[in-house]
């Protein structure tokens, strides 16, 4: 019996977690936005143990600032985006989650230095070959 030798394959992509608000939020109109100024606005966030909340806490802690206290806690990204579009709420969210609303001009991330968290993702195949569906998923996630 002949055995095939497969080498492992690794595919990687990056994801960005940003502070996001509606397109015409007052802070997007301000000339000099700071994390400290963001503390004056209400926040909507997923539960305290969620990745975006933990990352947000780290970002503010690194600047010796208190973590924003959400006035609304919500586990639904769709509901969070709906609230954002209709209010002055702020949130922290992975870019793929708000990409569609950003393209429509509804939501916009803040690009403050030190406020964008970039995380790496990897997909491994111990067979060395990923299926067509897996490759399409990875291409979609890289966009």
CNS distance restraints for C-alpha pairs under 8 A (distance, minus, plus):
assign (resid   6 and name CA) (resid 126 and name CA) 7.75 0.50 0.50
assign (resid   6 and name CA) (resid 127 and name CA) 5.45 0.50 0.50
assign (resid   6 and name CA) (resid 128 and name CA) 5.48 0.50 0.50
assign (resid   7 and name CA) (resid 126 and name CA) 7.18 0.50 0.50
assign (resid   7 and name CA) (resid 127 and name CA) 6.49 0.50 0.50
assign (resid   7 and name CA) (resid 128 and name CA) 4.95 0.50 0.50
assign (resid   8 and name CA) (resid 124 and name CA) 7.09 0.50 0.50
assign (resid   8 and name CA) (resid 125 and name CA) 5.73 0.50 0.50
assign (resid   8 and name CA) (resid 126 and name CA) 4.83 0.50 0.50
assign (resid   8 and name CA) (resid 127 and name CA) 5.83 0.50 0.50
assign (resid   8 and name CA) (resid 128 and name CA) 4.16 0.50 0.50
assign (resid   8 and name CA) (resid 129 and name CA) 7.75 0.50 0.50
assign (resid   9 and name CA) (resid 124 and name CA) 5.71 0.50 0.50
assign (resid   9 and name CA) (resid 125 and name CA) 5.31 0.50 0.50
assign (resid   9 and name CA) (resid 126 and name CA) 6.85 0.50 0.50
assign (resid   9 and name CA) (resid 127 and name CA) 7.47 0.50 0.50
assign (resid   9 and name CA) (resid 128 and name CA) 4.49 0.50 0.50
assign (resid   9 and name CA) (resid 129 and name CA) 6.59 0.50 0.50
assign (resid   9 and name CA) (resid 130 and name CA) 7.94 0.50 0.50
assign (resid  10 and name CA) (resid 122 and name CA) 6.65 0.50 0.50
assign (resid  10 and name CA) (resid 123 and name CA) 5.76 0.50 0.50
assign (resid  10 and name CA) (resid 124 and name CA) 4.63 0.50 0.50
assign (resid  10 and name CA) (resid 125 and name CA) 6.65 0.50 0.50
assign (resid  11 and name CA) (resid 122 and name CA) 5.59 0.50 0.50
assign (resid  11 and name CA) (resid 123 and name CA) 5.21 0.50 0.50
assign (resid  11 and name CA) (resid 124 and name CA) 6.53 0.50 0.50
assign (resid  11 and name CA) (resid 138 and name CA) 7.76 0.50 0.50
assign (resid  12 and name CA) (resid 120 and name CA) 7.00 0.50 0.50
assign (resid  12 and name CA) (resid 121 and name CA) 5.49 0.50 0.50
assign (resid  12 and name CA) (resid 122 and name CA) 4.31 0.50 0.50
assign (resid  12 and name CA) (resid 123 and name CA) 6.29 0.50 0.50
assign (resid  13 and name CA) (resid 120 and name CA) 5.98 0.50 0.50
assign (resid  13 and name CA) (resid 121 and name CA) 5.43 0.50 0.50
assign (resid  13 and name CA) (resid 122 and name CA) 6.65 0.50 0.50
assign (resid  13 and name CA) (resid 138 and name CA) 7.80 0.50 0.50
assign (resid  13 and name CA) (resid 141 and name CA) 7.32 0.50 0.50
assign (resid  13 and name CA) (resid 142 and name CA) 5.54 0.50 0.50
assign (resid  14 and name CA) (resid 118 and name CA) 6.65 0.50 0.50
assign (resid  14 and name CA) (resid 119 and name CA) 5.69 0.50 0.50
assign (resid  14 and name CA) (resid 120 and name CA) 4.57 0.50 0.50
assign (resid  14 and name CA) (resid 121 and name CA) 5.97 0.50 0.50
assign (resid  14 and name CA) (resid 142 and name CA) 6.91 0.50 0.50
assign (resid  15 and name CA) (resid  94 and name CA) 6.78 0.50 0.50
assign (resid  15 and name CA) (resid  95 and name CA) 6.75 0.50 0.50
assign (resid  15 and name CA) (resid  96 and name CA) 7.57 0.50 0.50
assign (resid  15 and name CA) (resid 118 and name CA) 5.69 0.50 0.50
assign (resid  15 and name CA) (resid 119 and name CA) 5.34 0.50 0.50
assign (resid  15 and name CA) (resid 120 and name CA) 6.39 0.50 0.50
assign (resid  15 and name CA) (resid 121 and name CA) 7.53 0.50 0.50
assign (resid  16 and name CA) (resid  94 and name CA) 5.57 0.50 0.50
assign (resid  16 and name CA) (resid  95 and name CA) 5.46 0.50 0.50
assign (resid  16 and name CA) (resid 116 and name CA) 6.58 0.50 0.50
assign (resid  16 and name CA) (resid 117 and name CA) 5.63 0.50 0.50
assign (resid  16 and name CA) (resid 118 and name CA) 4.52 0.50 0.50
assign (resid  16 and name CA) (resid 119 and name CA) 6.40 0.50 0.50
assign (resid  17 and name CA) (resid  52 and name CA) 7.12 0.50 0.50
assign (resid  17 and name CA) (resid  92 and name CA) 6.55 0.50 0.50
assign (resid  17 and name CA) (resid  93 and name CA) 5.24 0.50 0.50
assign (resid  17 and name CA) (resid  94 and name CA) 4.07 0.50 0.50
assign (resid  17 and name CA) (resid  95 and name CA) 5.88 0.50 0.50
assign (resid  17 and name CA) (resid 116 and name CA) 5.85 0.50 0.50
assign (resid  17 and name CA) (resid 117 and name CA) 5.06 0.50 0.50
assign (resid  17 and name CA) (resid 118 and name CA) 6.37 0.50 0.50
assign (resid  17 and name CA) (resid 119 and name CA) 7.95 0.50 0.50
assign (resid  18 and name CA) (resid  92 and name CA) 5.44 0.50 0.50
assign (resid  18 and name CA) (resid  93 and name CA) 5.61 0.50 0.50
assign (resid  18 and name CA) (resid  94 and name CA) 6.34 0.50 0.50
assign (resid  18 and name CA) (resid  95 and name CA) 6.85 0.50 0.50
assign (resid  18 and name CA) (resid 109 and name CA) 5.94 0.50 0.50
assign (resid  18 and name CA) (resid 110 and name CA) 6.68 0.50 0.50
assign (resid  18 and name CA) (resid 111 and name CA) 7.52 0.50 0.50
assign (resid  18 and name CA) (resid 115 and name CA) 6.69 0.50 0.50
assign (resid  18 and name CA) (resid 116 and name CA) 4.95 0.50 0.50
assign (resid  18 and name CA) (resid 117 and name CA) 6.61 0.50 0.50
assign (resid  19 and name CA) (resid  90 and name CA) 6.87 0.50 0.50
assign (resid  19 and name CA) (resid  91 and name CA) 5.54 0.50 0.50
assign (resid  19 and name CA) (resid  92 and name CA) 4.30 0.50 0.50
assign (resid  19 and name CA) (resid  93 and name CA) 6.44 0.50 0.50
assign (resid  19 and name CA) (resid 109 and name CA) 5.65 0.50 0.50
assign (resid  19 and name CA) (resid 110 and name CA) 5.64 0.50 0.50
assign (resid  19 and name CA) (resid 115 and name CA) 7.13 0.50 0.50
assign (resid  19 and name CA) (resid 116 and name CA) 7.37 0.50 0.50
assign (resid  20 and name CA) (resid  90 and name CA) 5.85 0.50 0.50
assign (resid  20 and name CA) (resid  91 and name CA) 5.44 0.50 0.50
assign (resid  20 and name CA) (resid  92 and name CA) 5.97 0.50 0.50
assign (resid  20 and name CA) (resid  93 and name CA) 6.83 0.50 0.50
assign (resid  20 and name CA) (resid 107 and name CA) 6.76 0.50 0.50
assign (resid  20 and name CA) (resid 108 and name CA) 5.70 0.50 0.50
assign (resid  20 and name CA) (resid 109 and name CA) 4.23 0.50 0.50
assign (resid  20 and name CA) (resid 110 and name CA) 6.05 0.50 0.50
assign (resid  21 and name CA) (resid  25 and name CA) 6.25 0.50 0.50
assign (resid  21 and name CA) (resid  84 and name CA) 5.96 0.50 0.50
assign (resid  21 and name CA) (resid  85 and name CA) 7.49 0.50 0.50
assign (resid  21 and name CA) (resid  88 and name CA) 7.13 0.50 0.50
assign (resid  21 and name CA) (resid  89 and name CA) 6.57 0.50 0.50
assign (resid  21 and name CA) (resid  90 and name CA) 5.08 0.50 0.50
assign (resid  21 and name CA) (resid  91 and name CA) 6.80 0.50 0.50
assign (resid  21 and name CA) (resid 107 and name CA) 5.64 0.50 0.50
assign (resid  21 and name CA) (resid 108 and name CA) 5.73 0.50 0.50
assign (resid  21 and name CA) (resid 109 and name CA) 6.42 0.50 0.50
assign (resid  21 and name CA) (resid 110 and name CA) 7.83 0.50 0.50
assign (resid  22 and name CA) (resid  84 and name CA) 5.69 0.50 0.50
assign (resid  22 and name CA) (resid  85 and name CA) 5.06 0.50 0.50
assign (resid  22 and name CA) (resid  86 and name CA) 7.60 0.50 0.50
assign (resid  22 and name CA) (resid  87 and name CA) 7.48 0.50 0.50
assign (resid  22 and name CA) (resid  88 and name CA) 7.20 0.50 0.50
assign (resid  22 and name CA) (resid 106 and name CA) 5.73 0.50 0.50
assign (resid  22 and name CA) (resid 107 and name CA) 4.27 0.50 0.50
assign (resid  22 and name CA) (resid 108 and name CA) 5.95 0.50 0.50
assign (resid  23 and name CA) (resid  28 and name CA) 7.17 0.50 0.50
assign (resid  23 and name CA) (resid  85 and name CA) 7.90 0.50 0.50
assign (resid  23 and name CA) (resid 105 and name CA) 6.29 0.50 0.50
assign (resid  23 and name CA) (resid 106 and name CA) 5.29 0.50 0.50
assign (resid  23 and name CA) (resid 107 and name CA) 4.80 0.50 0.50
assign (resid  23 and name CA) (resid 108 and name CA) 5.19 0.50 0.50
assign (resid  24 and name CA) (resid  28 and name CA) 6.40 0.50 0.50
assign (resid  24 and name CA) (resid  29 and name CA) 7.14 0.50 0.50
assign (resid  25 and name CA) (resid  29 and name CA) 6.93 0.50 0.50
assign (resid  25 and name CA) (resid  88 and name CA) 5.95 0.50 0.50
assign (resid  26 and name CA) (resid  30 and name CA) 6.50 0.50 0.50
assign (resid  26 and name CA) (resid  88 and name CA) 7.61 0.50 0.50
assign (resid  27 and name CA) (resid  33 and name CA) 6.37 0.50 0.50
assign (resid  27 and name CA) (resid  38 and name CA) 7.78 0.50 0.50
assign (resid  28 and name CA) (resid  33 and name CA) 7.77 0.50 0.50
assign (resid  28 and name CA) (resid 110 and name CA) 7.64 0.50 0.50
assign (resid  33 and name CA) (resid  37 and name CA) 6.57 0.50 0.50
assign (resid  33 and name CA) (resid  38 and name CA) 7.81 0.50 0.50
assign (resid  33 and name CA) (resid 112 and name CA) 7.56 0.50 0.50
assign (resid  34 and name CA) (resid  38 and name CA) 6.58 0.50 0.50
assign (resid  34 and name CA) (resid 112 and name CA) 7.26 0.50 0.50
assign (resid  35 and name CA) (resid  39 and name CA) 6.83 0.50 0.50
assign (resid  35 and name CA) (resid  60 and name CA) 7.31 0.50 0.50
assign (resid  35 and name CA) (resid 112 and name CA) 7.94 0.50 0.50
assign (resid  35 and name CA) (resid 115 and name CA) 7.94 0.50 0.50
assign (resid  36 and name CA) (resid  40 and name CA) 7.62 0.50 0.50
assign (resid  36 and name CA) (resid  65 and name CA) 7.14 0.50 0.50
assign (resid  37 and name CA) (resid  41 and name CA) 7.74 0.50 0.50
assign (resid  38 and name CA) (resid  90 and name CA) 7.98 0.50 0.50
assign (resid  39 and name CA) (resid  68 and name CA) 5.93 0.50 0.50
assign (resid  41 and name CA) (resid  88 and name CA) 7.04 0.50 0.50
assign (resid  41 and name CA) (resid  89 and name CA) 6.58 0.50 0.50
assign (resid  41 and name CA) (resid  90 and name CA) 7.12 0.50 0.50
assign (resid  42 and name CA) (resid  69 and name CA) 7.91 0.50 0.50
assign (resid  42 and name CA) (resid  70 and name CA) 6.55 0.50 0.50
assign (resid  42 and name CA) (resid  71 and name CA) 6.10 0.50 0.50
assign (resid  42 and name CA) (resid  88 and name CA) 7.03 0.50 0.50
assign (resid  42 and name CA) (resid  89 and name CA) 5.04 0.50 0.50
assign (resid  42 and name CA) (resid  90 and name CA) 6.40 0.50 0.50
assign (resid  43 and name CA) (resid  68 and name CA) 6.87 0.50 0.50
assign (resid  43 and name CA) (resid  69 and name CA) 6.74 0.50 0.50
assign (resid  43 and name CA) (resid  70 and name CA) 4.46 0.50 0.50
assign (resid  43 and name CA) (resid  71 and name CA) 5.78 0.50 0.50
assign (resid  43 and name CA) (resid  72 and name CA) 6.79 0.50 0.50
assign (resid  43 and name CA) (resid  89 and name CA) 5.02 0.50 0.50
assign (resid  43 and name CA) (resid  90 and name CA) 4.67 0.50 0.50
assign (resid  43 and name CA) (resid  91 and name CA) 5.72 0.50 0.50
assign (resid  44 and name CA) (resid  70 and name CA) 5.08 0.50 0.50
assign (resid  44 and name CA) (resid  71 and name CA) 6.10 0.50 0.50
assign (resid  44 and name CA) (resid  72 and name CA) 4.73 0.50 0.50
assign (resid  44 and name CA) (resid  73 and name CA) 5.78 0.50 0.50
assign (resid  44 and name CA) (resid  74 and name CA) 7.05 0.50 0.50
assign (resid  44 and name CA) (resid  80 and name CA) 6.75 0.50 0.50
assign (resid  44 and name CA) (resid  89 and name CA) 6.23 0.50 0.50
assign (resid  44 and name CA) (resid  90 and name CA) 6.17 0.50 0.50
assign (resid  44 and name CA) (resid  91 and name CA) 5.48 0.50 0.50
assign (resid  45 and name CA) (resid  53 and name CA) 6.79 0.50 0.50
assign (resid  45 and name CA) (resid  70 and name CA) 5.92 0.50 0.50
assign (resid  45 and name CA) (resid  72 and name CA) 6.58 0.50 0.50
assign (resid  45 and name CA) (resid  73 and name CA) 5.14 0.50 0.50
assign (resid  45 and name CA) (resid  74 and name CA) 6.01 0.50 0.50
assign (resid  45 and name CA) (resid  75 and name CA) 7.67 0.50 0.50
assign (resid  45 and name CA) (resid  80 and name CA) 7.49 0.50 0.50
assign (resid  45 and name CA) (resid  91 and name CA) 5.77 0.50 0.50
assign (resid  45 and name CA) (resid  92 and name CA) 7.08 0.50 0.50
assign (resid  46 and name CA) (resid  50 and name CA) 6.25 0.50 0.50
assign (resid  46 and name CA) (resid  52 and name CA) 7.49 0.50 0.50
assign (resid  46 and name CA) (resid  53 and name CA) 6.77 0.50 0.50
assign (resid  46 and name CA) (resid  73 and name CA) 5.46 0.50 0.50
assign (resid  46 and name CA) (resid  74 and name CA) 4.86 0.50 0.50
assign (resid  46 and name CA) (resid  75 and name CA) 4.73 0.50 0.50
assign (resid  46 and name CA) (resid  76 and name CA) 7.47 0.50 0.50
assign (resid  47 and name CA) (resid  53 and name CA) 7.26 0.50 0.50
assign (resid  47 and name CA) (resid  73 and name CA) 6.03 0.50 0.50
assign (resid  47 and name CA) (resid  74 and name CA) 6.62 0.50 0.50
assign (resid  47 and name CA) (resid  75 and name CA) 6.34 0.50 0.50
assign (resid  48 and name CA) (resid  53 and name CA) 5.81 0.50 0.50
assign (resid  48 and name CA) (resid  54 and name CA) 7.20 0.50 0.50
assign (resid  49 and name CA) (resid  53 and name CA) 6.74 0.50 0.50
assign (resid  49 and name CA) (resid  54 and name CA) 6.62 0.50 0.50
assign (resid  50 and name CA) (resid  54 and name CA) 6.25 0.50 0.50
assign (resid  51 and name CA) (resid  55 and name CA) 6.08 0.50 0.50
assign (resid  52 and name CA) (resid  56 and name CA) 6.01 0.50 0.50
assign (resid  52 and name CA) (resid  92 and name CA) 5.74 0.50 0.50
assign (resid  52 and name CA) (resid  93 and name CA) 6.05 0.50 0.50
assign (resid  52 and name CA) (resid  94 and name CA) 7.52 0.50 0.50
assign (resid  53 and name CA) (resid  57 and name CA) 6.17 0.50 0.50
assign (resid  53 and name CA) (resid  92 and name CA) 7.11 0.50 0.50
assign (resid  54 and name CA) (resid  58 and name CA) 6.34 0.50 0.50
assign (resid  55 and name CA) (resid  59 and name CA) 6.23 0.50 0.50
assign (resid  55 and name CA) (resid 117 and name CA) 7.36 0.50 0.50
assign (resid  56 and name CA) (resid  60 and name CA) 6.35 0.50 0.50
assign (resid  56 and name CA) (resid  67 and name CA) 7.16 0.50 0.50
assign (resid  56 and name CA) (resid  92 and name CA) 6.59 0.50 0.50
assign (resid  57 and name CA) (resid  61 and name CA) 5.92 0.50 0.50
assign (resid  57 and name CA) (resid  66 and name CA) 7.84 0.50 0.50
assign (resid  57 and name CA) (resid  67 and name CA) 5.09 0.50 0.50
assign (resid  57 and name CA) (resid  68 and name CA) 7.74 0.50 0.50
assign (resid  58 and name CA) (resid  62 and name CA) 6.01 0.50 0.50
assign (resid  59 and name CA) (resid  63 and name CA) 6.88 0.50 0.50
assign (resid  59 and name CA) (resid 114 and name CA) 7.00 0.50 0.50
assign (resid  59 and name CA) (resid 115 and name CA) 6.10 0.50 0.50
assign (resid  60 and name CA) (resid  64 and name CA) 6.42 0.50 0.50
assign (resid  60 and name CA) (resid  65 and name CA) 5.05 0.50 0.50
assign (resid  60 and name CA) (resid  66 and name CA) 6.22 0.50 0.50
assign (resid  60 and name CA) (resid  67 and name CA) 5.63 0.50 0.50
assign (resid  61 and name CA) (resid  65 and name CA) 5.41 0.50 0.50
assign (resid  61 and name CA) (resid  66 and name CA) 6.47 0.50 0.50
assign (resid  61 and name CA) (resid  67 and name CA) 6.89 0.50 0.50
assign (resid  74 and name CA) (resid  79 and name CA) 7.41 0.50 0.50
assign (resid  74 and name CA) (resid  80 and name CA) 6.72 0.50 0.50
assign (resid  75 and name CA) (resid  80 and name CA) 8.00 0.50 0.50
assign (resid  76 and name CA) (resid  80 and name CA) 6.24 0.50 0.50
assign (resid  77 and name CA) (resid  81 and name CA) 6.13 0.50 0.50
assign (resid  77 and name CA) (resid  97 and name CA) 7.36 0.50 0.50
assign (resid  78 and name CA) (resid  82 and name CA) 6.27 0.50 0.50
assign (resid  79 and name CA) (resid  83 and name CA) 6.22 0.50 0.50
assign (resid  80 and name CA) (resid  84 and name CA) 6.18 0.50 0.50
assign (resid  81 and name CA) (resid  85 and name CA) 6.24 0.50 0.50
assign (resid  81 and name CA) (resid  98 and name CA) 7.45 0.50 0.50
assign (resid  82 and name CA) (resid  86 and name CA) 6.65 0.50 0.50
assign (resid  83 and name CA) (resid  87 and name CA) 6.16 0.50 0.50
assign (resid  83 and name CA) (resid  89 and name CA) 7.28 0.50 0.50
assign (resid  84 and name CA) (resid  88 and name CA) 6.70 0.50 0.50
assign (resid  84 and name CA) (resid  89 and name CA) 5.49 0.50 0.50
assign (resid  84 and name CA) (resid  90 and name CA) 6.77 0.50 0.50
assign (resid  84 and name CA) (resid  91 and name CA) 7.94 0.50 0.50
assign (resid  84 and name CA) (resid 107 and name CA) 7.62 0.50 0.50
assign (resid  85 and name CA) (resid 106 and name CA) 6.24 0.50 0.50
assign (resid  85 and name CA) (resid 107 and name CA) 6.72 0.50 0.50
assign (resid  93 and name CA) (resid  97 and name CA) 6.84 0.50 0.50
assign (resid  93 and name CA) (resid  98 and name CA) 7.35 0.50 0.50
assign (resid  94 and name CA) (resid  98 and name CA) 7.16 0.50 0.50
assign (resid  95 and name CA) (resid  99 and name CA) 5.76 0.50 0.50
assign (resid  96 and name CA) (resid 100 and name CA) 7.99 0.50 0.50
assign (resid  96 and name CA) (resid 141 and name CA) 7.62 0.50 0.50
assign (resid  98 and name CA) (resid 102 and name CA) 6.11 0.50 0.50
assign (resid  98 and name CA) (resid 107 and name CA) 7.16 0.50 0.50
assign (resid  99 and name CA) (resid 103 and name CA) 6.23 0.50 0.50
assign (resid 100 and name CA) (resid 104 and name CA) 6.39 0.50 0.50
assign (resid 101 and name CA) (resid 105 and name CA) 6.30 0.50 0.50
assign (resid 101 and name CA) (resid 106 and name CA) 5.18 0.50 0.50
assign (resid 101 and name CA) (resid 107 and name CA) 5.50 0.50 0.50
assign (resid 102 and name CA) (resid 106 and name CA) 5.63 0.50 0.50
assign (resid 102 and name CA) (resid 107 and name CA) 4.73 0.50 0.50
assign (resid 102 and name CA) (resid 108 and name CA) 5.61 0.50 0.50
assign (resid 110 and name CA) (resid 115 and name CA) 7.87 0.50 0.50
assign (resid 111 and name CA) (resid 115 and name CA) 6.83 0.50 0.50
assign (resid 111 and name CA) (resid 116 and name CA) 6.65 0.50 0.50
assign (resid 112 and name CA) (resid 116 and name CA) 7.13 0.50 0.50
assign (resid 125 and name CA) (resid 129 and name CA) 6.35 0.50 0.50
assign (resid 125 and name CA) (resid 130 and name CA) 6.27 0.50 0.50
assign (resid 130 and name CA) (resid 134 and name CA) 5.90 0.50 0.50
assign (resid 130 and name CA) (resid 135 and name CA) 6.32 0.50 0.50
assign (resid 131 and name CA) (resid 135 and name CA) 6.29 0.50 0.50
assign (resid 132 and name CA) (resid 136 and name CA) 6.17 0.50 0.50
assign (resid 133 and name CA) (resid 137 and name CA) 6.22 0.50 0.50
assign (resid 134 and name CA) (resid 138 and name CA) 6.31 0.50 0.50
assign (resid 135 and name CA) (resid 139 and name CA) 6.22 0.50 0.50
assign (resid 136 and name CA) (resid 140 and name CA) 6.15 0.50 0.50
assign (resid 137 and name CA) (resid 141 and name CA) 6.22 0.50 0.50
assign (resid 138 and name CA) (resid 142 and name CA) 6.19 0.50 0.50
assign (resid 139 and name CA) (resid 143 and name CA) 6.64 0.50 0.50
